[in-house]
Amino acid sequence: MAAKPNFFIVGAPKCGTTALYEYLRPHPSIFMPEIKEPHFFAKDLGSYPRIKTLQEYAGIFAESTGEHLRVGEASVYYLRSAVAIPNIREFNPDARIIAMFRNPVEMVYSLHAQLLYVSEETVSDFETAWRLQERRSRGLDLPPAIRSPLLVQYAQVGQFGTQTERLLASFPPEQVKLILYDDFAASPQQLYDEVIEFLKIPHDNRTEFARINESKRARVTWLRKFSRKPPPALRAAFRSLKQAMGARGLGAAKKTIVALNTVKEHRAPLSPEFRAELVESFRPEVALLSRLLNRDLSHWV
C-alpha cells in the first residue's frame, strides 16, 4: 500500500462524523478518500462494507502524496463492529483514532430517520421499529434492502460506554480523541483546532464551518431505492450512459436526482413515555461513558 492510513474516524453514526470528515478533507496535510465509510475493517457487518479487499482499500488512497502527513478515513460503524477496532490495531498500531458521541436517545432516533432515507429501514414509526429488535435479532421482519441486520439493533448501536471501553482496550489513550457532539455543535472551531493538534499537523487557518448533513427524507421512497441500487435490468443501460457521459457526468446526474428527491426532515418529538423508556435503557451505558470520559453526562439521562 503506497499510503497506509494513519488515522480513523470510527463513529458513531449521527454524531457529527460527516461534518468533521468534510472539514478535514481540504486540509493540505490531510488525504481522505472521496469514498466515505468504506468500512473495510468491519468484517462482521455482512455485505455493508463498500470495500471488500485489501487491494480495493489501497486503491482509494492511491492519490495521496508525500505532502499528506495524515492519511485517513471515516467509517461510522467501526465502533459498532466487534472486530473493526482490533483489526485496525493489527493493521496500524500507531494509528490515531477519533470517536464522536451524542446522547444515545437522540442518536438512535436520528439513525432511524437516516436508515429510512436510505431504505435500510422500512418501519416509519420509531417506537415500532425499536420493539422489533428482538424479532429482527432472529432474522425476522428485516427490511429487504438491509445490508447488515446489526444496523437495526438500535440499542446495541447506542452502547457508547461499551464501545469506548473496547476502543481503549485496543489503543492507548494518547492515540484516541473522544469528542462529544454537544461540544462540536457549540464550537466547531475549537474542536477542529483540537483535532488538528491531536493529529500533529500544521493548522490551515480554517475559520468557516458550514452546517452539514442535516436530517432528511426522500420525497419519493421508490426513487431513492432506485438511485441507490438500480434493478439488474437497468444496470446495462447505466453502463451505456456511463460510457457516453463519463463516470463524472453520470455521477453528477445521479447526485442531481438525489438532491431533487431530498427534503429536510422535521420529525415530531418522541412521546414522553417512550423517551423515558429509552433513557432508562441507555442509562448504564451513559454512566460508563461518563466515567471513561471523566465528564458529567447526567443531563443526558
C-alpha positions as CSV (number, residue, x, y, z in Angstrom):
1,M,0.0,0.0,0.0
2,A,1.5,3.3,-1.1
3,A,0.0,5.3,1.6
4,K,-1.0,3.5,4.8
5,P,-3.9,5.2,6.6
6,N,-2.7,6.5,10.0
7,F,-5.9,8.0,11.4
8,F,-9.5,6.8,11.5
9,I,-12.8,8.4,12.4
10,V,-14.6,5.4,13.8
11,G,-18.1,6.7,14.6
12,A,-20.6,6.9,15.9
13,P,-23.4,7.5,13.4
14,K,-25.4,10.7,13.5
15,C,-22.7,12.2,15.9
16,G,-21.0,14.8,13.6
17,T,-18.6,12.5,11.7
18,T,-19.7,13.6,8.2
19,A,-19.1,17.2,9.2
20,L,-15.7,16.5,10.6
21,Y,-14.8,14.5,7.5
22,E,-15.8,17.4,5.3
23,Y,-13.9,19.9,7.4
24,L,-10.7,17.9,7.4
25,R,-10.6,16.8,3.7
26,P,-9.5,20.1,2.2
27,H,-6.6,20.4,4.7
28,P,-3.3,20.4,2.6
29,S,-1.6,18.0,5.0
30,I,-4.5,15.5,5.0
31,F,-5.7,13.0,2.5
32,M,-9.1,11.4,2.9
33,P,-10.7,9.5,0.0
34,E,-13.8,10.6,-1.8
35,I,-15.5,7.4,-0.6
36,K,-16.6,8.0,2.9
37,E,-17.4,5.0,5.0
38,P,-15.5,2.1,3.3
39,H,-15.9,0.0,6.5
40,F,-13.2,-2.3,5.3
41,F,-12.2,-3.4,8.8
42,A,-15.8,-4.2,9.9
43,K,-15.8,-7.8,8.8
44,D,-18.8,-8.7,10.9
45,L,-21.2,-6.3,9.1
46,G,-22.3,-8.7,6.4
47,S,-22.4,-7.0,2.9
48,Y,-22.5,-3.5,4.4
49,P,-18.7,-2.6,3.8
50,R,-18.3,-0.9,0.4
51,I,-14.6,-2.1,0.2
52,K,-14.1,-5.8,0.5
53,T,-10.4,-6.5,-0.3
54,L,-7.1,-5.0,0.8
55,Q,-6.3,-4.2,-2.9
56,E,-9.5,-2.2,-3.2
57,Y,-8.8,-0.5,0.1
58,A,-5.3,0.5,-1.1
59,G,-6.8,1.9,-4.2
60,I,-8.9,4.5,-2.5
61,F,-5.7,6.1,-1.1
62,A,-3.8,5.9,-4.3
63,E,-3.9,9.6,-4.9
64,S,-2.3,10.6,-1.6
65,T,1.2,12.1,-1.8
66,G,4.2,12.7,0.4
67,E,2.7,16.1,1.3
68,H,-0.1,14.4,3.2
69,L,1.2,13.9,6.7
70,R,-2.1,12.3,7.7
71,V,-4.0,9.8,5.6
72,G,-7.3,8.7,7.0
73,E,-10.9,7.6,6.5
74,A,-14.2,7.7,8.3
75,S,-16.5,4.7,8.8
76,V,-19.2,5.3,11.4
77,Y,-19.9,1.6,12.3
78,Y,-16.3,0.7,13.2
79,L,-17.3,1.5,16.8
80,R,-20.4,-0.7,16.5
81,S,-18.4,-3.6,15.0
82,A,-17.0,-6.1,17.4
83,V,-13.9,-6.7,15.2
84,A,-13.1,-3.4,13.4
85,I,-11.1,-1.7,16.1
86,P,-8.8,-4.7,16.8
87,N,-8.4,-5.2,13.0
88,I,-7.3,-1.5,12.7
89,R,-4.9,-2.1,15.6
90,E,-3.4,-5.1,13.8
91,F,-3.2,-3.1,10.5
92,N,-1.5,0.0,12.1
93,P,-0.8,0.0,15.8
94,D,0.4,3.6,15.6
95,A,-2.9,4.9,14.1
96,R,-4.7,7.8,15.8
97,I,-8.4,7.2,16.4
98,I,-11.2,9.8,16.6
99,A,-14.6,8.8,18.1
100,M,-17.7,11.1,18.4
101,F,-20.7,10.6,20.6
102,R,-24.0,12.3,21.5
103,N,-27.0,11.5,23.7
104,P,-27.8,7.9,22.6
105,V,-31.6,8.6,22.7
106,E,-31.2,11.4,20.2
107,M,-28.7,9.4,18.2
108,V,-31.0,6.3,17.7
109,Y,-34.0,8.5,16.7
110,S,-31.8,10.3,14.2
111,L,-30.3,7.0,12.9
112,H,-33.8,5.6,12.4
113,A,-34.6,8.5,10.1
114,Q,-31.3,8.0,8.2
115,L,-32.0,4.3,7.7
116,L,-35.4,5.2,6.4
117,Y,-33.9,7.6,3.9
118,V,-31.5,5.0,2.5
119,S,-34.2,2.3,2.5
120,E,-32.4,0.1,5.1
121,E,-35.4,0.6,7.4
122,T,-39.0,0.2,6.3
123,V,-40.9,0.8,9.6
124,S,-41.6,4.5,9.7
125,D,-42.6,4.7,13.3
126,F,-39.5,4.5,15.5
127,E,-41.2,3.0,18.6
128,T,-42.5,0.2,16.5
129,A,-39.0,-0.4,15.0
130,W,-37.5,-0.3,18.5
131,R,-39.8,-3.0,19.6
132,L,-38.9,-5.2,16.6
133,Q,-35.3,-5.6,17.7
134,E,-35.7,-9.0,19.4
135,R,-37.5,-10.4,16.3
136,R,-35.0,-8.9,14.0
137,S,-32.2,-10.4,16.0
138,R,-33.7,-13.8,15.0
139,G,-33.8,-12.7,11.3
140,L,-37.5,-11.9,11.3
141,D,-39.1,-8.7,9.9
142,L,-35.9,-7.4,8.5
143,P,-36.0,-4.7,5.8
144,P,-35.5,-6.3,2.4
145,A,-32.7,-4.0,1.3
146,I,-30.7,-4.1,4.6
147,R,-27.0,-5.0,4.2
148,S,-26.5,-5.9,7.8
149,P,-29.2,-6.8,10.4
150,L,-26.9,-5.2,13.0
151,L,-27.9,-1.8,11.8
152,V,-31.4,-2.0,13.1
153,Q,-30.3,-3.3,16.5
154,Y,-30.6,0.3,17.8
155,A,-29.9,-0.5,21.4
156,Q,-26.5,-2.0,20.5
157,V,-25.6,0.9,18.2
158,G,-26.1,3.2,21.2
159,Q,-23.8,1.2,23.6
160,F,-21.3,4.0,23.7
161,G,-19.8,3.1,27.0
162,T,-19.1,-0.5,26.0
163,Q,-17.8,0.6,22.6
164,T,-15.4,3.2,24.2
165,E,-14.2,0.5,26.6
166,R,-13.4,-1.8,23.7
167,L,-11.6,1.1,21.9
168,L,-9.4,1.9,24.8
169,A,-8.6,-1.8,25.3
170,S,-7.0,-1.7,21.8
171,F,-5.4,1.7,21.6
172,P,-3.6,3.7,24.4
173,P,-5.4,6.9,25.5
174,E,-2.8,9.2,23.9
175,Q,-3.8,7.8,20.4
176,V,-7.5,8.4,21.0
177,K,-9.6,11.5,20.7
178,L,-13.1,11.3,22.2
179,I,-15.5,14.1,21.1
180,L,-19.0,15.0,22.3
181,Y,-21.3,16.2,19.6
182,D,-22.6,18.8,22.0
183,D,-19.2,20.4,22.2
184,F,-18.7,20.1,18.4
185,A,-22.0,21.8,17.7
186,A,-21.4,24.5,20.2
187,S,-17.9,25.4,18.9
188,P,-16.8,23.6,15.7
189,Q,-13.8,25.9,15.6
190,Q,-12.5,24.8,19.0
191,L,-13.0,21.1,18.3
192,Y,-11.4,21.5,14.8
193,D,-8.4,23.2,16.4
194,E,-8.1,20.3,18.9
195,V,-8.3,17.7,16.2
196,I,-5.6,19.4,14.2
197,E,-3.4,19.4,17.3
198,F,-4.3,15.8,18.0
199,L,-3.2,14.8,14.5
200,K,0.1,16.8,15.0
201,I,-0.1,18.7,11.7
202,P,0.2,22.4,10.9
203,H,-3.1,24.4,11.1
204,D,-4.6,25.6,7.8
205,N,-6.2,28.6,9.5
206,R,-9.7,27.4,8.7
207,T,-12.4,29.5,10.3
208,E,-15.6,28.7,8.2
209,F,-17.7,25.7,9.3
210,A,-20.9,25.3,7.3
211,R,-23.7,23.1,8.6
212,I,-23.5,19.6,7.1
213,N,-25.7,16.5,6.9
214,E,-29.0,17.8,8.4
215,S,-31.8,15.2,8.9
216,K,-33.5,14.5,5.6
217,R,-36.1,12.2,4.0
218,A,-36.9,11.2,0.4
219,R,-39.8,12.8,-1.3
220,V,-40.4,9.6,-3.3
221,T,-39.2,6.4,-1.5
222,W,-39.0,4.2,-4.5
223,L,-36.9,6.8,-6.4
224,R,-34.4,6.8,-3.5
225,K,-34.2,3.0,-3.7
226,F,-33.8,3.2,-7.4
227,S,-31.0,5.7,-7.3
228,R,-29.1,3.7,-4.6
229,K,-29.4,0.3,-6.2
230,P,-31.0,0.1,-9.7
231,P,-32.7,-3.1,-10.8
232,P,-30.5,-5.6,-12.7
233,A,-32.4,-4.9,-15.9
234,L,-31.3,-1.3,-15.9
235,R,-27.7,-1.7,-14.9
236,A,-26.7,-2.3,-18.6
237,A,-28.4,0.9,-19.5
238,F,-26.5,2.7,-16.8
239,R,-23.2,1.2,-18.1
240,S,-24.0,2.6,-21.6
241,L,-24.8,6.0,-20.1
242,K,-21.5,5.9,-18.2
243,Q,-19.7,5.3,-21.4
244,A,-21.5,8.1,-23.1
245,M,-21.3,10.7,-20.3
246,G,-18.2,9.5,-18.4
247,A,-18.1,8.5,-14.8
248,R,-18.2,12.1,-13.6
249,G,-21.1,13.1,-15.8
250,L,-23.2,10.2,-14.7
251,G,-22.2,10.7,-11.1
252,A,-23.2,14.4,-11.3
253,A,-26.6,13.4,-12.8
254,K,-27.3,10.9,-10.1
255,K,-26.4,13.5,-7.4
256,T,-28.8,15.9,-9.0
257,I,-31.6,13.4,-8.9
258,V,-30.9,12.5,-5.3
259,A,-30.8,16.2,-4.3
260,L,-34.2,16.9,-6.0
261,N,-35.7,13.9,-4.2
262,T,-34.4,15.1,-0.8
263,V,-36.1,17.4,1.7
264,K,-35.1,18.4,5.2
265,E,-36.8,16.3,7.9
266,H,-38.6,17.9,10.8
267,R,-39.6,14.9,13.0
268,A,-42.1,15.0,15.8
269,P,-40.6,14.7,19.3
270,L,-40.7,11.3,20.9
271,S,-43.6,10.8,23.3
272,P,-42.6,11.5,27.0
273,E,-43.3,7.8,27.9
274,F,-41.2,6.3,25.2
275,R,-38.4,8.8,25.7
276,A,-38.3,7.9,29.4
277,E,-38.1,4.2,28.4
278,L,-35.1,4.9,26.1
279,V,-33.4,6.9,28.8
280,E,-33.6,4.0,31.2
281,S,-32.4,1.6,28.5
282,F,-29.3,3.7,27.9
283,R,-28.6,4.8,31.5
284,P,-25.9,2.2,32.3
285,E,-24.1,3.0,29.0
286,V,-24.2,6.7,29.7
287,A,-22.8,6.2,33.2
288,L,-20.0,4.1,31.8
289,L,-19.1,6.6,29.1
290,S,-19.2,9.4,31.7
291,R,-16.6,7.5,33.8
292,L,-14.4,6.8,30.8
293,L,-14.6,10.5,29.7
294,N,-14.4,11.8,33.3
295,R,-17.2,14.0,32.3
296,D,-20.6,14.5,33.9
297,L,-23.3,13.4,31.4
298,S,-26.2,13.2,33.8
299,H,-28.1,15.7,31.7
300,W,-28.4,13.0,29.0
301,V,-30.5,10.9,31.4
